[in-house]
């Protein structure tokens, strides 16, 4: 699948690269042509000013040489009232038949470009109203553009060469760019595929158990509920496990698609932490685990209280699962500059170093057998990480096998009125 997509992207990239190259080359050519013609027009304007400064053209016409203020590519043509050519400067610059082509026709623009005998000229004609001798009725200024044409021809050849090189390199370059563009897509696809496979695997076990227990119940329809309470309890337990898993999957799916919106409001994080610690003490008492809660007061933040509650519950639940009897869990909330810092430390079994980099991966569990026995799905820390990031914060974990685990969450705090920060 990715091979065909890469080929299509390579072709598309090659077309785009060629289009951009041709567009830039065309703009360069048009700009260069404009500049060369603009410079020629500036020379013609200067020549007109030069002629106007003479007041009497007799001496200039008699000299017959080129205008000392212009180069030899500029020629002046003079016509009488009958349209007859009466002089050129320099003399004999053009044959009479060619010079006649530069005579302005009725309705023709005064400034124009002409092609004659394989040469290109820029010509400008205007009536003689102030100069002597009065026999000159019209003056023409002609500038040879062969140098400009040569420059444009060389530029066109360079553009053709660049286009040929572009054709040669566009597809390999497009293939390379397509490959680079597909890297995050491939990773996302592989992650999504692994996610779906893991979710299917996690759901398959409770579904199989529910199905098996239900079939056993149907084999003995005459048994009472009291007699089959054990099997019914298994079905209920696995159903609850599937419900938790589906809810977690839905949460992560919505967070990935940015459809899970937060409902921000101001609330006291320290009050919430003490409330949850009190609730978990009841569960911890059954395992002879002590939970201590130490908070600054007040620690006010702005965020989604239910999501932050979910984050704290995930961290306390994980700590309780992996802390042995007579162990300790410490929940702390403190203010640190513009952040509220939540800490959950336990004296549990800890996390192996090779597992630490992957603890936030979905469905990843270092001790899979024990996690499944404890009812874990491997999604809790992924959800906790999303909640922390959604509140502009971060979550980190430090752990040593046999020495316990410390989880730290930093959330942006909200200052109380009149308090610094």
C-alpha positions as MATLAB code, in Angstrom:
seq = 'XXXXXXXXXXXXXXXXXXXXXXXXXXXXXXXXXXXXXXXXXXXXXXXXXXXXXXXXXXXXXXXXXXXXXXXXXXXXXXXXXXXXXXXXXXXXXXXXXXXXXXXXXXXXXXXXXXXXXXXXXXXXXXXXXXXXXXXXXXXXXXXXXXXXXXXXXXXXXXXXXXXXXXXXXXXXXXXXXXXXXXXXXXXXXXXXXXXXXXXXXXXXXXXXXXXXXXXXXXXXXXXXXXXXXXXXXXXXXXXXXXXXXXXXXXXXXXXXXXXXXXXXXXXXXXXXXXXXXXXXXXXXXXXXXXXXXXXXXXXXXXXXXXXXXXXXXXXXXXXXXXXXXXXXXXXXXXXXXXXXXXXXXXXXXXXXXXXXXXXXXXXXXXXXXXXXXXXXXXXXXXXXXXXXXXXXXXXXXXXXXXXXXXXXXXXXXXXXXXXXX';
ca = [
       0.000    0.000    0.000;
       2.686    2.494    1.000;
       4.709    1.708   -2.154;
       1.864    2.774   -4.442;
       1.159    5.853   -2.318;
       4.832    6.788   -2.404;
       4.886    6.456   -6.206;
       1.809    8.675   -6.553;
       3.270   11.235   -4.174;
       6.573   11.126   -6.074;
       4.795   11.893   -9.360;
       2.816   14.684   -7.699;
       5.955   16.143   -6.115;
       7.785   15.944   -9.454;
       4.965   17.797  -11.216;
       4.908   20.451   -8.504;
       8.697   20.864   -8.624;
       8.623   21.216  -12.424;
       5.743   23.670  -12.252;
       7.510   25.816   -9.673;
      10.760   25.687  -11.658;
       9.035   26.679  -14.903;
       7.028   29.396  -13.177;
      10.147   30.919  -11.607;
      12.048   30.641  -14.888;
       9.220   32.341  -16.762;
       9.077   35.134  -14.218;
      12.833   35.581  -14.494;
      12.633   35.731  -18.292;
       9.752   38.218  -18.282;
      11.527   40.384  -15.724;
      14.791   40.342  -17.687;
      12.985   41.196  -20.929;
      11.202   44.066  -19.210;
      14.450   45.405  -17.779;
      16.263   45.267  -21.137;
      13.414   46.993  -22.966;
      13.084   49.495  -20.154;
      16.788   50.330  -20.418;
      16.392   50.775  -24.198;
      13.486   53.163  -23.618;
      15.590   55.093  -21.135;
      18.319   55.474  -23.799;
      15.713   56.693  -26.284;
      14.361   59.192  -23.745;
      17.895   60.473  -23.136;
      18.443   60.753  -26.912;
      15.268   62.795  -27.269;
      16.482   65.134  -24.533;
      19.858   65.339  -26.277;
      18.259   66.354  -29.578;
      16.036   68.890  -27.828;
      19.113   70.528  -26.270;
      20.703   71.265  -29.698;
      18.013   73.703  -30.942;
      19.605   73.536  -34.402;
      20.218   70.207  -36.124;
      22.009   71.572  -39.190;
      25.506   71.232  -37.764;
      24.779   67.753  -36.358;
      23.349   66.557  -39.694;
      26.314   68.031  -41.580;
      28.798   66.237  -39.327;
      27.151   62.912  -40.150;
      28.873   61.058  -37.343;
      27.374   59.273  -34.375;
      26.006   61.287  -31.502;
      28.872   61.632  -28.998;
      26.368   61.383  -26.139;
      25.030   58.013  -27.443;
      26.639   54.755  -28.570;
      26.568   53.540  -32.161;
      23.401   51.488  -31.590;
      21.311   54.703  -31.579;
      20.366   56.312  -34.909;
      18.423   59.510  -35.637;
      16.198   59.737  -38.716;
      14.743   62.987  -40.117;
      11.734   63.323  -42.438;
      10.259   66.350  -44.175;
       6.599   67.285  -44.323;
       6.075   65.078  -47.400;
       7.441   62.042  -45.535;
      10.703   61.980  -47.441;
      13.847   60.949  -45.575;
      16.161   63.979  -45.606;
      18.925   62.807  -43.239;
      20.363   60.272  -40.829;
      22.781   60.562  -37.976;
      25.152   58.759  -38.345;
      24.989   58.976  -42.123;
      23.950   55.901  -44.089;
      23.034   53.927  -40.972;
      20.152   52.335  -42.862;
      19.332   51.936  -46.577;
      16.453   54.176  -47.632;
      14.079   51.229  -47.996;
      14.862   50.028  -44.462;
      14.722   53.551  -43.028;
      11.242   53.957  -44.543;
      10.014   51.131  -42.325;
      10.733   53.265  -39.275;
       8.385   56.018  -40.519;
       5.421   56.216  -38.183;
       2.142   55.278  -39.823;
      -1.200   56.833  -38.903;
      -2.620   55.297  -35.728;
       0.686   53.577  -34.875;
       2.204   53.911  -31.412;
       5.044   56.384  -31.201;
       7.192   53.838  -29.294;
       7.308   50.380  -30.872;
       9.456   47.315  -31.570;
      10.260   46.326  -35.150;
      11.968   43.363  -36.814;
      14.000   44.064  -39.980;
      16.627   41.999  -41.807;
      17.061   39.672  -38.827;
      17.606   42.533  -36.416;
      15.377   43.934  -33.681;
      14.900   47.657  -33.168;
      13.146   49.898  -30.710;
      11.827   52.984  -32.527;
      10.311   56.255  -31.373;
       8.906   59.017  -33.607;
       7.754   62.511  -32.667;
       6.995   65.743  -34.594;
       9.587   68.515  -34.769;
       7.962   71.602  -33.244;
      10.874   73.627  -31.906;
      14.087   72.710  -33.723;
      15.790   74.251  -36.719;
      15.803   73.724  -39.630;
      12.026   73.848  -40.053;
      12.301   71.540  -43.055;
      12.462   68.645  -40.584;
       8.847   67.728  -39.811;
       9.400   64.459  -37.948;
      12.284   62.954  -36.013;
      12.785   59.246  -35.412;
      15.069   57.649  -32.835;
      16.004   54.010  -33.481;
      17.957   51.799  -31.109;
      19.355   48.404  -32.040;
      18.262   45.656  -29.620;
      20.491   42.852  -30.900;
      22.479   42.810  -27.654;
      19.268   42.521  -25.658;
      18.027   39.738  -27.929;
      21.334   37.927  -27.546;
      21.052   38.188  -23.768;
      17.475   36.895  -23.843;
      18.470   34.065  -26.189;
      21.246   33.003  -23.800;
      18.795   33.217  -20.902;
      16.315   31.015  -22.783;
      19.002   28.431  -23.387;
      19.859   28.462  -19.683;
      16.165   28.023  -18.836;
      15.875   25.105  -21.266;
      18.944   23.510  -19.702;
      17.528   24.070  -16.217;
      14.197   22.571  -17.305;
      15.975   19.507  -18.699;
      17.931   19.144  -15.465;
      14.680   19.638  -13.546;
      13.049   16.802  -15.472;
      16.048   14.588  -14.686;
      16.096   15.284  -10.956;
      12.431   16.023  -10.221;
      11.300   12.399  -10.015;
      14.195   11.160   -7.797;
      13.740   14.264   -5.646;
       9.987   13.714   -5.608;
      10.545   10.095   -4.586;
      12.833   11.216   -1.759;
      10.364   13.862   -0.548;
       7.503   11.373   -0.743;
       9.496    8.918    1.340;
      10.206   11.577    3.951;
       6.564   12.683    3.992;
       5.396    9.100    4.517;
       7.635    8.504    7.550;
       5.240   10.064   10.122;
       2.249    8.620    8.253;
       3.793    5.152    8.300;
       4.583    5.480   11.993;
       1.049    6.661   12.710;
      -0.379    3.799   10.647;
       1.766    1.231   12.430;
       0.839    2.731   15.788;
      -2.849    2.688   14.881;
      -2.625   -0.879   13.582;
      -0.871   -1.990   16.756;
      -3.466   -0.108   18.802;
      -6.358   -1.870   17.042;
      -4.636   -5.248   17.392;
      -3.993   -4.682   21.103;
      -7.556   -3.489   21.661;
      -8.901   -6.558   19.882;
      -6.662   -8.785   21.980;
      -7.755   -7.119   25.223;
     -11.435   -7.422   24.318;
     -11.150  -10.989   23.086;
     -10.318  -12.442   26.505;
     -13.297  -11.015   28.468;
     -15.637  -11.715   25.560;
     -14.485  -15.333   25.471;
     -14.960  -15.629   29.240;
     -18.449  -14.114   29.131;
     -19.394  -16.379   26.237;
     -18.058  -19.502   27.970;
     -19.754  -18.690   31.289;
     -23.035  -17.936   29.536;
     -22.917  -21.240   27.672;
     -22.346  -23.062   30.964;
     -25.381  -21.336   32.462;
     -27.530  -22.340   29.492;
     -26.561  -25.996   29.887;
     -28.276  -26.126   33.256;
     -31.276  -23.780   32.925;
     -32.889  -25.308   35.987;
     -30.235  -24.100   38.411;
     -31.071  -21.194   40.688;
     -29.274  -17.832   40.618;
     -27.857  -18.588   44.058;
     -26.338  -21.837   42.814;
     -24.743  -20.162   39.777;
     -23.744  -16.940   41.578;
     -20.047  -17.628   41.031;
     -20.378  -17.807   37.264;
     -22.674  -14.777   37.197;
     -20.108  -12.870   39.232;
     -17.418  -13.754   36.652;
     -19.672  -12.474   33.842;
     -20.308   -9.246   35.754;
     -16.600   -8.755   36.466;
     -15.591   -9.248   32.826;
     -18.442   -7.024   31.637;
     -17.202   -4.229   33.888;
     -13.694   -4.775   32.600;
     -14.925   -4.477   29.000;
     -16.876   -1.351   29.914;
     -13.746    0.282   31.393;
     -11.713   -0.708   28.356;
     -14.292    0.647   25.899;
     -14.533    3.916   27.838;
     -10.755    4.288   27.849;
     -10.569    3.534   24.129;
     -13.278    6.100   23.434;
     -11.426    8.710   25.505;
      -8.169    8.162   23.614;
      -9.890    8.062   20.217;
     -11.615   11.385   20.895;
      -8.407   12.934   22.203;
      -6.551   11.862   19.059;
      -9.180   13.489   16.826;
      -9.385   16.659   19.008;
     -13.068   15.998   19.580;
     -12.705   15.597   23.335;
     -13.262   19.104   24.644;
     -12.213   20.316   28.063;
     -14.581   22.299   30.281;
     -12.245   24.731   32.021;
     -13.208   26.273   35.327;
     -11.400   27.487   38.437;
     -11.135   24.945   41.259;
      -9.000   24.109   44.290;
      -6.592   21.305   43.399;
      -5.594   20.734   47.018;
      -9.246   20.137   48.016;
      -9.666   17.657   45.156;
      -6.468   15.809   46.132;
      -7.553   15.451   49.769;
     -10.980   14.179   48.673;
      -9.506   11.473   46.424;
      -6.931   10.472   49.039;
      -9.775    9.977   51.522;
     -11.680    7.779   49.067;
      -8.650    5.621   48.239;
      -7.816    5.133   51.944;
     -10.862    2.886   52.197;
      -9.502    0.672   49.403;
      -5.949    0.855   50.701;
      -7.058   -0.334   54.146;
      -7.992   -3.714   52.676;
      -4.357   -4.121   51.503;
      -2.865   -2.593   54.673;
      -1.398    0.249   52.612;
      -1.112    3.714   54.186;
      -1.938    6.789   52.084;
      -0.609   10.164   53.226;
      -1.781   13.434   51.677;
       0.315   16.582   52.010;
      -0.861   19.725   50.199;
      -0.223   23.438   50.101;
      -3.371   25.478   50.634;
      -4.770   26.836   48.509;
      -3.537   25.634   45.125;
      -5.985   27.049   42.596;
      -5.861   26.053   38.930;
      -8.036   26.544   35.886;
      -8.914   23.353   34.065;
     -11.386   20.536   33.629;
     -11.971   19.325   37.171;
     -13.373   15.957   36.088;
     -10.356   15.231   33.875;
      -7.914   16.223   36.613;
      -9.885   14.017   38.997;
      -9.505   11.175   36.469;
      -5.742   11.810   36.280;
      -5.354   11.658   40.068;
      -7.492    8.524   40.254;
      -5.327    6.808   37.621;
      -2.120    7.618   39.491;
      -3.473    6.562   42.896;
      -5.006    3.394   41.435;
      -1.683    2.418   39.794;
       0.224    3.119   43.001;
      -2.237    1.020   45.018;
      -2.097   -1.905   42.562;
       1.662   -2.252   42.719;
       2.284   -1.429   46.386;
       2.555   -4.540   48.594;
       0.883   -4.876   52.015;
       2.280   -2.581   54.726;
       3.502   -0.249   51.970;
       3.060    3.530   51.782;
       1.720    5.988   49.198;
       2.366    9.722   49.440;
       0.208   12.231   47.538;
       1.537   15.808   47.476;
       0.258   19.000   45.879;
       2.365   22.136   45.984;
       2.673   25.466   44.242;
       5.891   26.019   42.257;
       6.143   29.363   40.422;
       3.346   29.364   37.819;
       2.741   25.623   38.085;
       0.849   23.303   40.385;
       2.938   20.174   40.991;
       1.276   16.868   41.856;
       3.445   14.075   43.232;
       2.468   10.435   43.788;
       5.193    8.296   45.394;
       4.843    4.662   46.435;
       6.990    1.933   47.959;
       5.909   -0.646   45.406;
       7.797   -3.023   43.161;
       9.064   -0.260   40.848;
       9.538   -0.283   37.082;
      12.429   -1.842   35.182;
      14.704    0.564   33.322;
      13.911   -0.996   29.954;
      10.193   -0.455   30.588;
      10.371    3.201   31.699;
      10.592    4.748   28.184;
       7.403    2.918   27.157;
       5.155    3.312   30.194;
       3.010    5.892   28.371;
       2.538    3.675   25.293;
      -0.974    2.383   24.899;
      -1.520   -1.181   26.119;
       2.103   -1.415   27.228;
       2.580   -3.265   30.523;
       5.915   -4.335   31.937;
       4.487   -7.206   33.985;
       1.638   -8.215   31.686;
       0.481  -11.192   33.716;
       0.278   -9.215   36.942;
      -1.324   -6.206   35.250;
      -4.064   -8.354   33.761;
      -4.632  -10.073   37.103;
      -5.035   -6.630   38.702;
      -7.579   -5.669   36.052;
      -5.356   -3.170   34.228;
      -5.708   -2.411   30.529;
      -2.444   -0.569   29.895;
      -4.295    2.653   28.928;
      -4.318    4.549   32.225;
      -0.968    6.317   31.892;
      -1.694    7.155   28.235;
      -4.868    8.916   29.351;
      -3.037   10.602   32.234;
      -0.375   11.915   29.858;
      -3.047   13.311   27.510;
      -4.837   15.057   30.405;
      -1.586   16.648   31.603;
      -0.660   17.890   28.115;
      -4.202   19.140   27.478;
      -3.793   21.370   30.541;
      -0.484   22.773   29.300;
       1.554   20.560   31.594;
       3.662   17.423   31.578;
       4.031   14.144   33.430;
       7.254   12.340   34.338;
       8.021    9.031   36.064;
      11.118    8.008   38.021;
      11.452    4.487   39.356;
      13.888    1.864   40.578;
      12.990   -1.835   40.756;
      12.239   -2.784   44.351;
      12.412    0.820   45.589;
       9.114    2.243   44.392;
       7.954    4.788   41.849;
       7.566    8.576   41.857;
       5.183   10.230   39.391;
       5.237   14.019   39.006;
       2.616   16.049   37.133;
       3.027   19.749   36.403;
      -0.108   21.744   35.557;
      -0.364   25.455   34.890;
      -1.669   27.127   38.049;
      -4.215   29.923   38.256;
      -3.298   32.728   40.631;
      -5.867   33.902   43.178;
      -6.900   37.530   43.041;
      -4.297   39.593   44.759;
      -1.695   36.835   44.911;
       1.512   36.869   42.901;
       2.168   34.571   40.008;
];
